[in-house]
Amino acid sequence: MNLRTPLQQVKGLGSAKEGAGHWWWQRLTAIILLPIGLWFVFSFLRLIGGDHQTVIAWLSSPWKAALVVLFLAAMFYHAKLGMQIVIEDYIHVEWLKMTCLIAMQFILLLFGVTAVLAVLRLAL
Amino acid sequence: MSKATRPLSPHLQIYKPQLTSVLSITHRATGVVLTFGALAIALFFIAAASGEEQFNTINGVFDSGFGKLLMFAWSFCFFYHLCNGVRHLFWDAGQGFEIETVYTTGKIVVIAALVLTALLWIVA
């Protein structure tokens, strides 16, 4: 017996076997961001208005630099997963939805990678 | 499959907003707002790694009246998204689905977000 809907048969798309992946990573990054996010927000606000040396000194601690990198990675991935759902739910024109999804992922990847490189450069 | 042109539920134009539905859409809205905050955080570190001159420019923007207002809004969005995210994690674990509990936790989330925002700006 074939349990696929007629639409699925026409499109020829089956399960990619990663149905729960999006859900799981959204939760995992959320749990990671809970403690690190709280720590980061309180630390980050103190850096604002300070001088350049303070930021460099703050990131010279390996633990802090590592936590910032972890925070950035988890935050940007969590943002990507969330924005993906929002775009998929509210944009119904197929070409526009695809364009927004690709642009969103490219922008978040670019900013995320560049920010991590910047932190590493300051830390090392 | 032809697209149905009949009206779909919920009819948002005549849908009475409830605490539950408002908090739900606010979770998404704050998530989108926070994505832009993520880009701002990235720019801060990128500028810091680019040099003292670039850092001073972006630090000045963050430290301005407009920057502070933006960061205040972002911090509330952060704490709301964090608290309501915890509420979501409890739901994921199958807890707190009774209608009174849903309303109680909803109110707790709003109060906790306000308290944490105040705490952040008093402490940091």
gemmi code that builds the backbone of each chain (N, CA, C; Angstrom):
import gemmi

chains = {
    "A": [
        ("MET", (0.844, -1.203, 0.000), (0.000, 0.000, 0.000), (0.879, 1.253, 0.000)),
        ("ASN", (0.518, 2.162, -0.824), (1.278, 3.414, -0.876), (0.576, 4.484, -0.054)),
        ("LEU", (1.283, 4.959, 0.948), (0.661, 5.929, 1.855), (0.906, 7.372, 1.434)),
        ("ARG", (1.613, 7.555, 0.332), (1.889, 8.924, -0.091), (0.643, 9.561, -0.706)),
        ("THR", (0.510, 10.866, -0.489), (-0.616, 11.574, -1.093), (-0.352, 11.720, -2.591)),
        ("PRO", (-1.406, 11.906, -3.383), (-1.201, 12.106, -4.827), (-0.238, 13.253, -5.114)),
        ("LEU", (-0.320, 14.316, -4.311), (0.572, 15.470, -4.525), (2.030, 15.081, -4.338)),
        ("GLN", (2.304, 14.306, -3.299), (3.681, 13.864, -3.049), (4.197, 13.007, -4.201)),
        ("GLN", (3.309, 12.157, -4.755), (3.748, 11.290, -5.849), (4.091, 12.102, -7.084)),
        ("VAL", (3.288, 13.141, -7.328), (3.551, 13.994, -8.486), (4.879, 14.734, -8.298)),
        ("LYS", (5.079, 15.263, -7.101), (6.304, 16.021, -6.842), (7.525, 15.116, -6.721)),
        ("GLY", (7.302, 13.863, -6.392), (8.406, 12.917, -6.289), (9.267, 13.128, -5.075)),
        ("LEU", (8.726, 13.819, -4.068), (9.527, 14.085, -2.879), (9.120, 13.159, -1.733)),
        ("GLY", (10.089, 12.520, -1.163), (9.811, 11.664, -0.027), (10.367, 12.285, 1.228)),
        ("SER", (10.361, 11.528, 2.306), (10.922, 12.025, 3.545), (12.429, 12.141, 3.420)),
        ("ALA", (12.974, 13.228, 3.968), (14.427, 13.412, 3.940), (15.068, 12.793, 5.175)),
        ("LYS", (14.262, 12.142, 6.005), (14.705, 11.475, 7.238), (15.354, 12.427, 8.238)),
        ("GLU", (14.982, 13.693, 8.148), (15.515, 14.632, 9.131), (14.401, 15.536, 9.656)),
        ("GLY", (13.203, 14.958, 9.684), (12.024, 15.741, 10.061), (12.124, 16.393, 11.426)),
        ("ALA", (12.707, 15.687, 12.398), (12.765, 16.231, 13.759), (14.008, 17.088, 13.986)),
        ("GLY", (14.898, 17.132, 13.002), (16.176, 17.828, 13.169), (16.014, 19.300, 13.483)),
        ("HIS", (15.146, 19.954, 12.712), (14.917, 21.386, 12.917), (14.394, 21.626, 14.335)),
        ("TRP", (13.376, 20.897, 14.726), (12.760, 21.027, 16.053), (13.800, 20.810, 17.149)),
        ("TRP", (14.580, 19.746, 17.003), (15.555, 19.377, 18.024), (16.637, 20.433, 18.197)),
        ("TRP", (17.189, 20.920, 17.085), (18.265, 21.920, 17.166), (17.765, 23.248, 17.701)),
        ("GLN", (16.497, 23.569, 17.410), (15.938, 24.803, 17.958), (15.898, 24.720, 19.486)),
        ("ARG", (15.492, 23.559, 20.010), (15.446, 23.367, 21.468), (16.838, 23.325, 22.070)),
        ("LEU", (17.754, 22.603, 21.404), (19.116, 22.450, 21.913), (19.814, 23.810, 22.013)),
        ("THR", (19.708, 24.617, 20.937), (20.340, 25.933, 20.966), (19.649, 26.837, 21.994)),
        ("ALA", (18.326, 26.644, 22.176), (17.605, 27.438, 23.176), (18.154, 27.154, 24.571)),
        ("ILE", (18.368, 25.876, 24.868), (18.871, 25.490, 26.202), (20.296, 26.014, 26.404)),
        ("ILE", (21.110, 25.951, 25.352), (22.481, 26.475, 25.443), (22.440, 27.987, 25.689)),
        ("LEU", (21.522, 28.668, 24.964), (21.467, 30.127, 25.037), (20.933, 30.644, 26.368)),
        ("LEU", (20.208, 29.805, 27.085), (19.649, 30.248, 28.373), (20.739, 30.769, 29.316)),
        ("PRO", (21.699, 29.956, 29.745), (22.728, 30.489, 30.645), (23.714, 31.417, 29.943)),
        ("ILE", (24.177, 31.028, 28.730), (25.206, 31.839, 28.066), (24.632, 33.191, 27.662)),
        ("GLY", (23.379, 33.200, 27.205), (22.737, 34.443, 26.794), (22.620, 35.417, 27.946)),
        ("LEU", (22.186, 34.902, 29.106), (22.065, 35.760, 30.290), (23.420, 36.353, 30.659)),
        ("TRP", (24.432, 35.482, 30.688), (25.787, 35.946, 31.007), (26.243, 36.998, 29.990)),
        ("PHE", (26.007, 36.718, 28.699), (26.496, 37.617, 27.659), (25.848, 38.997, 27.741)),
        ("VAL", (24.527, 39.017, 27.907), (23.808, 40.298, 27.912), (24.305, 41.198, 29.044)),
        ("PHE", (24.480, 40.601, 30.233), (24.969, 41.397, 31.358), (26.407, 41.864, 31.123)),
        ("SER", (27.236, 41.011, 30.503), (28.632, 41.394, 30.239), (28.724, 42.416, 29.112)),
        ("PHE", (27.919, 42.204, 28.073), (28.005, 43.038, 26.873), (27.642, 44.486, 27.167)),
        ("LEU", (26.601, 44.667, 27.978), (26.139, 46.027, 28.270), (27.230, 46.844, 28.965)),
        ("ARG", (28.093, 46.149, 29.718), (29.183, 46.857, 30.415), (30.278, 47.309, 29.458)),
        ("LEU", (30.368, 46.636, 28.292), (31.405, 46.999, 27.322), (31.035, 48.265, 26.561)),
        ("ILE", (29.712, 48.522, 26.458), (29.246, 49.677, 25.688), (29.679, 50.965, 26.377)),
        ("GLY", (30.268, 51.846, 25.583), (30.701, 53.119, 26.132), (32.095, 53.066, 26.739)),
        ("GLY", (32.643, 51.850, 26.848), (34.008, 51.705, 27.343), (35.002, 51.914, 26.209)),
        ("ASP", (36.288, 51.706, 26.497), (37.253, 51.893, 25.407), (37.649, 50.554, 24.768)),
        ("HIS", (38.392, 50.672, 23.667), (38.814, 49.534, 22.863), (39.590, 48.519, 23.690)),
        ("GLN", (40.468, 49.045, 24.562), (41.325, 48.168, 25.367), (40.514, 47.263, 26.299)),
        ("THR", (39.389, 47.796, 26.793), (38.550, 47.020, 27.701), (38.002, 45.777, 26.994)),
        ("VAL", (37.572, 45.970, 25.740), (37.035, 44.845, 24.959), (38.127, 43.808, 24.719)),
        ("ILE", (39.314, 44.283, 24.355), (40.437, 43.367, 24.097), (40.816, 42.612, 25.372)),
        ("ALA", (40.859, 43.344, 26.478), (41.194, 42.708, 27.763), (40.145, 41.664, 28.141)),
        ("TRP", (38.879, 42.004, 27.900), (37.771, 41.087, 28.230), (37.895, 39.786, 27.438)),
        ("LEU", (38.249, 39.919, 26.155), (38.338, 38.730, 25.299), (39.671, 37.998, 25.432)),
        ("SER", (40.608, 38.555, 26.217), (41.909, 37.886, 26.349), (41.796, 36.656, 27.248)),
        ("SER", (40.703, 36.569, 28.016), (40.480, 35.363, 28.805), (39.965, 34.255, 27.889)),
        ("PRO", (40.664, 33.102, 27.844), (40.239, 32.019, 26.932), (38.812, 31.545, 27.193)),
        ("TRP", (38.429, 31.444, 28.458), (37.074, 30.977, 28.762), (36.024, 31.931, 28.224)),
        ("LYS", (36.255, 33.239, 28.451), (35.281, 34.230, 27.989), (35.202, 34.229, 26.468)),
        ("ALA", (36.369, 34.190, 25.812), (36.374, 34.188, 24.346), (35.641, 32.959, 23.810)),
        ("ALA", (35.881, 31.805, 24.434), (35.225, 30.576, 23.994), (33.712, 30.662, 24.190)),
        ("LEU", (33.306, 31.229, 25.329), (31.871, 31.369, 25.594), (31.217, 32.334, 24.603)),
        ("VAL", (31.944, 33.391, 24.235), (31.398, 34.336, 23.256), (31.243, 33.651, 21.898)),
        ("VAL", (32.243, 32.866, 21.502), (32.162, 32.144, 20.222), (30.980, 31.163, 20.245)),
        ("LEU", (30.850, 30.439, 21.351), (29.747, 29.490, 21.504), (28.405, 30.218, 21.468)),
        ("PHE", (28.361, 31.364, 22.153), (27.137, 32.171, 22.167), (26.765, 32.607, 20.752)),
        ("LEU", (27.763, 33.130, 20.023), (27.494, 33.612, 18.662), (27.010, 32.470, 17.770)),
        ("ALA", (27.664, 31.321, 17.851), (27.284, 30.177, 17.012), (25.858, 29.734, 17.330)),
        ("ALA", (25.563, 29.559, 18.628), (24.224, 29.102, 19.029), (23.172, 30.138, 18.655)),
        ("MET", (23.491, 31.424, 18.881), (22.520, 32.478, 18.601), (22.208, 32.576, 17.109)),
        ("PHE", (23.258, 32.564, 16.271), (23.003, 32.706, 14.842), (22.283, 31.481, 14.282)),
        ("TYR", (22.587, 30.297, 14.789), (21.887, 29.105, 14.305), (20.432, 29.117, 14.780)),
        ("HIS", (20.217, 29.516, 16.031), (18.864, 29.622, 16.576), (18.055, 30.656, 15.769)),
        ("ALA", (18.700, 31.779, 15.432), (18.038, 32.822, 14.640), (17.683, 32.298, 13.250)),
        ("LYS", (18.599, 31.556, 12.653), (18.354, 30.986, 11.327), (17.143, 30.046, 11.359)),
        ("LEU", (17.086, 29.185, 12.369), (15.980, 28.229, 12.478), (14.648, 28.952, 12.681)),
        ("GLY", (14.653, 29.973, 13.532), (13.427, 30.713, 13.816), (12.961, 31.534, 12.627)),
        ("MET", (13.900, 32.255, 11.985), (13.545, 33.076, 10.833), (13.029, 32.206, 9.689)),
        ("GLN", (13.589, 31.003, 9.574), (13.139, 30.075, 8.528), (11.649, 29.762, 8.704)),
        ("ILE", (11.253, 29.479, 9.961), (9.848, 29.157, 10.235), (8.952, 30.355, 9.934)),
        ("VAL", (9.395, 31.552, 10.354), (8.592, 32.757, 10.136), (8.399, 32.996, 8.637)),
        ("ILE", (9.493, 32.892, 7.869), (9.397, 33.108, 6.421), (8.483, 32.050, 5.787)),
        ("GLU", (8.672, 30.802, 6.183), (7.862, 29.722, 5.598), (6.380, 29.870, 5.931)),
        ("ASP", (6.088, 30.416, 7.123), (4.692, 30.539, 7.547), (3.967, 31.726, 6.921)),
        ("TYR", (4.701, 32.820, 6.674), (3.989, 34.042, 6.288), (4.185, 34.449, 4.831)),
        ("ILE", (5.157, 33.881, 4.144), (5.337, 34.257, 2.740), (4.847, 33.088, 1.880)),
        ("HIS", (3.808, 33.355, 1.099), (3.165, 32.255, 0.381), (3.492, 32.228, -1.102)),
        ("VAL", (4.161, 33.285, -1.588), (4.569, 33.293, -2.992), (5.898, 32.531, -3.076)),
        ("GLU", (5.884, 31.440, -3.842), (6.990, 30.487, -3.795), (8.360, 31.116, -4.093)),
        ("TRP", (8.455, 31.902, -5.179), (9.769, 32.446, -5.554), (10.271, 33.447, -4.506)),
        ("LEU", (9.313, 34.218, -3.935), (9.694, 35.204, -2.919), (10.136, 34.507, -1.630)),
        ("LYS", (9.413, 33.433, -1.290), (9.764, 32.655, -0.100), (11.178, 32.093, -0.234)),
        ("MET", (11.477, 31.505, -1.395), (12.809, 30.933, -1.619), (13.880, 32.010, -1.573)),
        ("THR", (13.590, 33.153, -2.210), (14.559, 34.259, -2.224), (14.851, 34.733, -0.797)),
        ("CYS", (13.781, 34.905, -0.004), (13.956, 35.355, 1.377), (14.728, 34.321, 2.195)),
        ("LEU", (14.407, 33.048, 2.002), (15.096, 31.996, 2.764), (16.588, 31.984, 2.463)),
        ("ILE", (16.918, 32.078, 1.173), (18.332, 32.033, 0.782), (19.058, 33.281, 1.267)),
        ("ALA", (18.428, 34.456, 1.057), (19.053, 35.716, 1.479), (19.255, 35.731, 2.991)),
        ("MET", (18.226, 35.315, 3.727), (18.302, 35.303, 5.196), (19.451, 34.411, 5.666)),
        ("GLN", (19.535, 33.219, 5.086), (20.583, 32.285, 5.525), (21.971, 32.790, 5.159)),
        ("PHE", (22.072, 33.430, 3.993), (23.370, 33.951, 3.589), (23.812, 35.081, 4.516)),
        ("ILE", (22.896, 35.990, 4.806), (23.231, 37.143, 5.662), (23.630, 36.674, 7.072)),
        ("LEU", (22.831, 35.742, 7.635), (23.136, 35.271, 8.990), (24.451, 34.496, 9.022)),
        ("LEU", (24.712, 33.709, 7.979), (25.971, 32.960, 7.914), (27.155, 33.926, 7.803)),
        ("LEU", (26.998, 34.943, 6.946), (28.072, 35.924, 6.743), (28.392, 36.670, 8.047)),
        ("PHE", (27.349, 37.186, 8.694), (27.558, 37.942, 9.937), (28.073, 37.025, 11.056)),
        ("GLY", (27.526, 35.822, 11.128), (27.944, 34.887, 12.173), (29.401, 34.499, 12.036)),
        ("VAL", (29.805, 34.115, 10.826), (31.193, 33.691, 10.594), (32.144, 34.860, 10.818)),
        ("THR", (31.775, 36.045, 10.297), (32.647, 37.211, 10.443), (32.797, 37.605, 11.912)),
        ("ALA", (31.691, 37.536, 12.657), (31.757, 37.886, 14.080), (32.651, 36.916, 14.843)),
        ("VAL", (32.552, 35.621, 14.529), (33.400, 34.622, 15.193), (34.874, 34.880, 14.856)),
        ("LEU", (35.160, 35.159, 13.579), (36.537, 35.462, 13.174), (37.056, 36.697, 13.909)),
        ("ALA", (36.179, 37.701, 14.060), (36.574, 38.933, 14.747), (36.921, 38.656, 16.207)),
        ("VAL", (36.079, 37.852, 16.863), (36.328, 37.518, 18.274), (37.637, 36.739, 18.407)),
        ("LEU", (37.849, 35.780, 17.490), (39.089, 34.989, 17.539), (40.306, 35.874, 17.340)),
        ("ARG", (40.179, 36.831, 16.417), (41.305, 37.723, 16.139), (41.639, 38.571, 17.369)),
        ("LEU", (40.590, 39.011, 18.068), (40.820, 39.807, 19.280), (41.353, 38.942, 20.414)),
        ("ALA", (40.945, 37.684, 20.427), (41.300, 36.803, 21.547), (42.707, 36.246, 21.409)),
        ("LEU", (43.150, 36.038, 20.158), (44.436, 35.347, 19.965), (45.621, 36.321, 19.922)),
    ],
    "B": [
        ("MET", (-4.268, 19.754, -6.917), (-5.085, 20.350, -5.854), (-5.306, 21.831, -6.135)),
        ("SER", (-6.555, 22.245, -6.236), (-6.815, 23.660, -6.480), (-6.795, 24.394, -5.148)),
        ("LYS", (-6.401, 25.654, -5.210), (-6.329, 26.443, -3.973), (-7.728, 26.863, -3.551)),
        ("ALA", (-8.054, 26.631, -2.297), (-9.366, 27.005, -1.793), (-9.446, 28.508, -1.635)),
        ("THR", (-10.555, 29.097, -2.065), (-10.711, 30.542, -1.906), (-11.640, 30.860, -0.741)),
        ("ARG", (-12.144, 29.799, -0.110), (-13.038, 30.028, 1.025), (-12.258, 30.620, 2.197)),
        ("PRO", (-12.944, 31.351, 3.082), (-12.232, 31.962, 4.209), (-11.620, 30.907, 5.128)),
        ("LEU", (-10.484, 31.236, 5.693), (-9.780, 30.296, 6.555), (-9.898, 30.737, 8.011)),
        ("SER", (-9.860, 29.775, 8.879), (-9.876, 30.062, 10.305), (-8.435, 30.135, 10.815)),
        ("PRO", (-8.046, 30.984, 11.764), (-8.895, 31.977, 12.420), (-9.089, 33.224, 11.568)),
        ("HIS", (-10.262, 33.852, 11.694), (-10.527, 35.084, 10.958), (-9.882, 36.228, 11.737)),
        ("LEU", (-8.683, 36.591, 11.320), (-7.892, 37.527, 12.131), (-8.558, 38.886, 12.304)),
        ("GLN", (-9.377, 39.296, 11.292), (-10.003, 40.626, 11.386), (-10.999, 40.694, 12.541)),
        ("ILE", (-11.649, 39.559, 12.850), (-12.681, 39.579, 13.886), (-12.295, 38.701, 15.075)),
        ("TYR", (-11.010, 38.291, 15.088), (-10.554, 37.380, 16.138), (-10.258, 38.178, 17.398)),
        ("LYS", (-10.892, 37.818, 18.499), (-10.663, 38.554, 19.743), (-9.288, 38.188, 20.301)),
        ("PRO", (-8.399, 39.175, 20.469), (-7.071, 38.853, 20.997), (-7.179, 38.362, 22.447)),
        ("GLN", (-6.460, 37.294, 22.733), (-6.406, 36.785, 24.100), (-4.954, 36.837, 24.558)),
        ("LEU", (-4.765, 36.746, 25.864), (-3.397, 36.764, 26.393), (-2.547, 35.688, 25.707)),
        ("THR", (-3.148, 34.507, 25.555), (-2.407, 33.382, 24.961), (-1.969, 33.660, 23.529)),
        ("SER", (-2.902, 34.156, 22.711), (-2.562, 34.380, 21.299), (-1.610, 35.555, 21.144)),
        ("VAL", (-1.790, 36.591, 21.988), (-0.916, 37.770, 21.906), (0.514, 37.392, 22.316)),
        ("LEU", (0.637, 36.600, 23.395), (1.973, 36.179, 23.844), (2.639, 35.295, 22.795)),
        ("SER", (1.834, 34.493, 22.121), (2.377, 33.583, 21.112), (2.989, 34.354, 19.946)),
        ("ILE", (2.232, 35.336, 19.420), (2.753, 36.089, 18.276), (3.894, 37.002, 18.730)),
        ("THR", (3.832, 37.454, 20.003), (4.919, 38.287, 20.524), (6.226, 37.493, 20.576)),
        ("HIS", (6.123, 36.193, 20.857), (7.328, 35.355, 20.889), (8.016, 35.379, 19.524)),
        ("ARG", (7.216, 35.259, 18.470), (7.770, 35.299, 17.113), (8.311, 36.676, 16.778)),
        ("ALA", (7.527, 37.702, 17.114), (7.935, 39.074, 16.791), (9.257, 39.422, 17.486)),
        ("THR", (9.365, 39.055, 18.784), (10.607, 39.358, 19.495), (11.767, 38.568, 18.897)),
        ("GLY", (11.496, 37.366, 18.423), (12.536, 36.561, 17.790), (13.087, 37.243, 16.550)),
        ("VAL", (12.181, 37.817, 15.746), (12.613, 38.524, 14.531), (13.422, 39.770, 14.913)),
        ("VAL", (12.926, 40.517, 15.908), (13.629, 41.726, 16.362), (15.027, 41.353, 16.870)),
        ("LEU", (15.107, 40.238, 17.616), (16.389, 39.810, 18.184), (17.381, 39.376, 17.106)),
        ("THR", (16.862, 38.898, 15.970), (17.761, 38.540, 14.875), (18.542, 39.770, 14.408)),
        ("PHE", (17.842, 40.915, 14.379), (18.539, 42.150, 14.001), (19.522, 42.584, 15.103)),
        ("GLY", (19.165, 42.277, 16.354), (20.085, 42.526, 17.458), (21.353, 41.696, 17.318)),
        ("ALA", (21.180, 40.467, 16.829), (22.335, 39.578, 16.602), (23.287, 40.213, 15.592)),
        ("LEU", (22.711, 40.809, 14.534), (23.539, 41.471, 13.524), (24.295, 42.644, 14.157)),
        ("ALA", (23.635, 43.374, 15.053), (24.275, 44.515, 15.717), (25.432, 44.053, 16.607)),
        ("ILE", (25.218, 42.957, 17.341), (26.278, 42.406, 18.197), (27.469, 41.997, 17.329)),
        ("ALA", (27.165, 41.367, 16.179), (28.233, 40.961, 15.258), (29.023, 42.179, 14.804)),
        ("LEU", (28.310, 43.261, 14.446), (28.977, 44.479, 13.974), (29.891, 45.061, 15.050)),
        ("PHE", (29.471, 44.944, 16.312), (30.279, 45.462, 17.422), (31.636, 44.755, 17.468)),
        ("PHE", (31.620, 43.427, 17.398), (32.876, 42.669, 17.459), (33.706, 42.837, 16.183)),
        ("ILE", (33.012, 42.916, 15.045), (33.737, 43.102, 13.782), (34.478, 44.447, 13.802)),
        ("ALA", (33.794, 45.483, 14.295), (34.426, 46.802, 14.383), (35.597, 46.781, 15.364)),
        ("ALA", (35.409, 46.075, 16.490), (36.482, 45.998, 17.494), (37.722, 45.324, 16.920)),
        ("ALA", (37.507, 44.330, 16.049), (38.642, 43.625, 15.448), (39.243, 44.410, 14.292)),
        ("SER", (38.475, 45.368, 13.739), (38.963, 46.129, 12.583), (39.933, 47.234, 12.999)),
        ("GLY", (39.793, 47.728, 14.209), (40.700, 48.778, 14.666), (40.009, 49.719, 15.630)),
        ("GLU", (40.833, 50.536, 16.301), (40.283, 51.399, 17.340), (39.333, 52.455, 16.769)),
        ("GLU", (39.679, 52.960, 15.573), (38.846, 54.009, 14.965), (37.444, 53.470, 14.652)),
        ("GLN", (37.391, 52.291, 14.020), (36.103, 51.683, 13.684), (35.322, 51.355, 14.953)),
        ("PHE", (36.075, 50.893, 15.968), (35.421, 50.552, 17.235), (34.777, 51.782, 17.859)),
        ("ASN", (35.518, 52.903, 17.872), (34.984, 54.121, 18.478), (33.719, 54.594, 17.775)),
        ("THR", (33.689, 54.433, 16.449), (32.502, 54.838, 15.682), (31.280, 54.044, 16.123)),
        ("ILE", (31.403, 52.704, 16.106), (30.234, 51.873, 16.427), (29.887, 51.967, 17.910)),
        ("ASN", (30.916, 52.109, 18.743), (30.675, 52.257, 20.179), (29.894, 53.548, 20.445)),
        ("GLY", (30.200, 54.585, 19.656), (29.480, 55.848, 19.786), (28.012, 55.691, 19.414)),
        ("VAL", (27.748, 54.902, 18.374), (26.358, 54.660, 17.955), (25.605, 53.903, 19.052)),
        ("PHE", (26.244, 52.857, 19.593), (25.621, 52.072, 20.662), (25.365, 52.935, 21.901)),
        ("ASP", (26.297, 53.842, 22.178), (26.245, 54.629, 23.408), (25.367, 55.872, 23.272)),
        ("SER", (24.888, 56.170, 22.053), (24.044, 57.345, 21.847), (22.651, 57.111, 22.436)),
        ("GLY", (21.845, 58.167, 22.468), (20.482, 58.045, 22.980), (19.677, 57.041, 22.194)),
        ("PHE", (19.787, 57.120, 20.869), (19.072, 56.192, 19.996), (19.556, 54.758, 20.208)),
        ("GLY", (20.876, 54.616, 20.334), (21.463, 53.294, 20.555), (20.994, 52.675, 21.859)),
        ("LYS", (20.935, 53.518, 22.888), (20.496, 53.018, 24.199), (19.022, 52.598, 24.164)),
        ("LEU", (18.218, 53.401, 23.466), (16.796, 53.077, 23.323), (16.628, 51.732, 22.616)),
        ("LEU", (17.423, 51.572, 21.553), (17.389, 50.326, 20.775), (17.806, 49.143, 21.645)),
        ("MET", (18.871, 49.337, 22.429), (19.362, 48.242, 23.277), (18.378, 47.919, 24.391)),
        ("PHE", (17.672, 48.978, 24.885), (16.658, 48.745, 25.906), (15.537, 47.881, 25.329)),
        ("ALA", (15.097, 48.230, 24.126), (14.042, 47.449, 23.465), (14.526, 46.019, 23.213)),
        ("TRP", (15.761, 45.893, 22.735), (16.315, 44.563, 22.473), (16.405, 43.741, 23.747)),
        ("SER", (16.798, 44.401, 24.853), (16.941, 43.650, 26.104), (15.584, 43.139, 26.586)),
        ("PHE", (14.529, 43.959, 26.435), (13.209, 43.458, 26.821), (12.798, 42.286, 25.931)),
        ("CYS", (13.023, 42.430, 24.619), (12.714, 41.343, 23.684), (13.471, 40.078, 24.074)),
        ("PHE", (14.739, 40.255, 24.456), (15.573, 39.109, 24.846), (14.983, 38.394, 26.055)),
        ("PHE", (14.670, 39.168, 27.104), (14.166, 38.537, 28.331), (12.779, 37.935, 28.110)),
        ("TYR", (11.960, 38.603, 27.309), (10.637, 38.033, 27.026), (10.788, 36.712, 26.272)),
        ("HIS", (11.621, 36.735, 25.228), (11.822, 35.542, 24.398), (12.428, 34.405, 25.226)),
        ("LEU", (13.331, 34.766, 26.136), (13.971, 33.780, 27.015), (12.948, 33.162, 27.974)),
        ("CYS", (12.174, 34.008, 28.658), (11.194, 33.507, 29.631), (10.104, 32.691, 28.941)),
        ("ASN", (9.577, 33.224, 27.839), (8.536, 32.488, 27.130), (9.110, 31.230, 26.489)),
        ("GLY", (10.393, 31.269, 26.155), (11.063, 30.078, 25.627), (11.097, 28.964, 26.659)),
        ("VAL", (11.336, 29.340, 27.915), (11.313, 28.356, 29.002), (9.904, 27.764, 29.125)),
        ("ARG", (8.893, 28.645, 28.981), (7.496, 28.182, 29.001), (7.262, 27.156, 27.889)),
        ("HIS", (7.827, 27.439, 26.722), (7.713, 26.502, 25.596), (8.404, 25.176, 25.895)),
        ("LEU", (9.570, 25.257, 26.567), (10.307, 24.017, 26.884), (9.492, 23.145, 27.846)),
        ("PHE", (8.786, 23.785, 28.787), (7.918, 23.010, 29.683), (6.796, 22.342, 28.896)),
        ("TRP", (6.225, 23.073, 27.916), (5.186, 22.475, 27.071), (5.756, 21.284, 26.292)),
        ("ASP", (6.999, 21.468, 25.808), (7.633, 20.374, 25.053), (7.769, 19.135, 25.916)),
        ("ALA", (7.947, 19.356, 27.234), (8.074, 18.232, 28.161), (6.698, 17.722, 28.604)),
        ("GLY", (5.643, 18.329, 28.039), (4.290, 17.869, 28.354), (3.703, 18.455, 29.619)),
        ("GLN", (4.302, 19.548, 30.103), (3.846, 20.156, 31.358), (3.121, 21.478, 31.112)),
        ("GLY", (2.153, 21.777, 31.968), (1.537, 23.106, 31.998), (0.522, 23.395, 30.910)),
        ("PHE", (-0.219, 22.387, 30.475), (-1.198, 22.593, 29.404), (-2.590, 22.976, 29.915)),
        ("GLU", (-2.828, 22.881, 31.253), (-4.149, 23.231, 31.764), (-4.379, 24.715, 31.497)),
        ("ILE", (-5.607, 25.074, 31.136), (-5.863, 26.433, 30.661), (-5.528, 27.487, 31.710)),
        ("GLU", (-5.814, 27.196, 32.995), (-5.463, 28.189, 34.035), (-3.943, 28.327, 34.137)),
        ("THR", (-3.247, 27.180, 34.046), (-1.780, 27.191, 34.127), (-1.196, 27.995, 32.977)),
        ("VAL", (-1.759, 27.827, 31.784), (-1.261, 28.541, 30.612), (-1.369, 30.050, 30.828)),
        ("TYR", (-2.484, 30.495, 31.397), (-2.665, 31.922, 31.668), (-1.729, 32.398, 32.779)),
        ("THR", (-1.609, 31.576, 33.847), (-0.727, 31.956, 34.957), (0.713, 32.090, 34.482)),
        ("THR", (1.214, 31.079, 33.757), (2.607, 31.133, 33.298), (2.793, 32.287, 32.318)),
        ("GLY", (1.755, 32.582, 31.537), (1.823, 33.710, 30.605), (2.046, 35.015, 31.343)),
        ("LYS", (1.288, 35.192, 32.439), (1.443, 36.421, 33.238), (2.821, 36.454, 33.907)),
        ("ILE", (3.266, 35.291, 34.398), (4.596, 35.218, 35.028), (5.677, 35.630, 34.038)),
        ("VAL", (5.539, 35.167, 32.796), (6.539, 35.468, 31.762), (6.649, 36.977, 31.550)),
        ("VAL", (5.506, 37.651, 31.438), (5.519, 39.103, 31.198), (6.158, 39.836, 32.382)),
        ("ILE", (5.768, 39.450, 33.598), (6.317, 40.107, 34.787), (7.820, 39.832, 34.909)),
        ("ALA", (8.210, 38.568, 34.703), (9.626, 38.199, 34.807), (10.465, 38.962, 33.780)),
        ("ALA", (9.934, 39.118, 32.568), (10.672, 39.830, 31.519), (10.875, 41.294, 31.922)),
        ("LEU", (9.824, 41.899, 32.477), (9.933, 43.301, 32.914), (10.939, 43.435, 34.053)),
        ("VAL", (10.877, 42.517, 35.024), (11.791, 42.566, 36.174), (13.232, 42.384, 35.724)),
        ("LEU", (13.470, 41.399, 34.849), (14.834, 41.137, 34.371), (15.373, 42.321, 33.574)),
        ("THR", (14.508, 42.956, 32.770), (14.940, 44.124, 32.002), (15.361, 45.250, 32.952)),
        ("ALA", (14.531, 45.493, 33.972), (14.858, 46.519, 34.962), (16.162, 46.180, 35.669)),
        ("LEU", (16.308, 44.910, 36.055), (17.509, 44.453, 36.762), (18.765, 44.677, 35.916)),
        ("LEU", (18.665, 44.340, 34.642), (19.819, 44.499, 33.742), (20.286, 45.947, 33.704)),
        ("TRP", (19.328, 46.868, 33.574), (19.700, 48.276, 33.408), (20.081, 48.919, 34.732)),
        ("ILE", (19.696, 48.291, 35.847), (20.141, 48.803, 37.154), (21.559, 48.297, 37.435)),
        ("VAL", (21.785, 47.001, 37.185), (23.071, 46.379, 37.500), (24.154, 46.806, 36.510)),
        ("ALA", (23.866, 46.685, 35.222), (24.913, 46.917, 34.216), (24.951, 48.372, 33.725)),
    ],
}
model = gemmi.Model(1)
for chain_id, residues in chains.items():
    chain = gemmi.Chain(chain_id)
    for i, (resn, *xyz) in enumerate(residues, 1):
        res = gemmi.Residue()
        res.name, res.seqid = resn, gemmi.SeqId(i, " ")
        for name, pos in zip(("N", "CA", "C"), xyz):
            atom = gemmi.Atom()
            atom.name, atom.element = name, gemmi.Element(name[0])
            atom.pos, atom.b_iso = gemmi.Position(*pos), 0.0
            res.add_atom(atom)
        chain.add_residue(res)
    model.add_chain(chain)
structure = gemmi.Structure()
structure.add_model(model)
structure.setup_entities()
